[in-house]
Amino acid sequence: GAVRDFQGIVDGYDWDLCHIPLNFLDERDPVGREGAAYASARNVGIVAVEPLRGGALACAPPVVQEVWSASQRPWSSAEWALRWVWHHADVVTVLCGMRAPHHLRENLSAAGAGPLQPSDLDRMEEVRRTYRTRRRVPCTSCGGCMVCAQNIPVADVFSLYNDAMFDSKAAAIAEYRKLRSRRSGADDCLA
């Protein structure tokens, strides 16, 4: 699978660094922590990319935010996610997009925080379970599926479908209708 292919690439050259998509929700997909541990054992530094899963982990749905809020930690959902990445000693650096100065401050705070406590990791596991039980389509909104002959915004459709499982179905349906008025929709799919 993907991990074996990744291991072959790591072993095929004397690398200094490698980029691995790494976030607490996708720690096993497709290379994740297993691949990071393999590279680290061969003295290849880990550059974590997609720590916020394209921004999706920065904007937690209300049901997930409730789990975060049950903690005594004052962290945002983005800071929880970034702290999880930095918790792993084999991570050399984290590439994370920022749109505002407070994002930079939050990222720096997470980077200098040190390891998470066992209770924090338990909280993250609870959040992970909440996402996994409600997320119907394992889409990261990367856009790789956007080569659609029918011009369907596949990632947007998947995102709205997943949103309906977390929040108001009525709101997701209203957003889909807006999308449908401008573009092709899921019902236009040929395959």
Stockholm file with secondary structure:
# STOCKHOLM 1.0

chainA/1-191         GAVRDFQGIVDGYDWDLCHIPLNFLDERDPVGREGAAYASARNVGIVAVEPLRGGALACAPPVVQEVWSASQRPWSSAEWALRWVWHHADVVTVLCGMRAPHHLRENLSAAGAGPLQPSDLDRMEEVRRTYRTRRRVPCTSCGGCMVCAQNIPVADVFSLYNDAMFDSKAAAIAEYRKLRSRRSGADDCLA
#=GR chainA/1-191 SS CHHHHHHHHHHTSCCSEEEEECCSSSTTSSSHHHHHHHHHHTTCEEEEECTTTTTGGGSCCHHHHHHHHTSSCCCCHHHHHHHHHHHSTTEEEEECCCSSHHHHHHHHHHHTSCCCCHHHHHHHHHHHHHHHHHCCSCCCCCSTTCCCTTCCCHHHHHHHHHHHHHSCHHHHHHHHHHHHHHSCCGGGCCC
#=GC SS_cons         CHHHHHHHHHHTSCCSEEEEECCSSSTTSSSHHHHHHHHHHTTCEEEEECTTTTTGGGSCCHHHHHHHHTSSCCCCHHHHHHHHHHHSTTEEEEECCCSSHHHHHHHHHHHTSCCCCHHHHHHHHHHHHHHHHHCCSCCCCCSTTCCCTTCCCHHHHHHHHHHHHHSCHHHHHHHHHHHHHHSCCGGGCCC
//
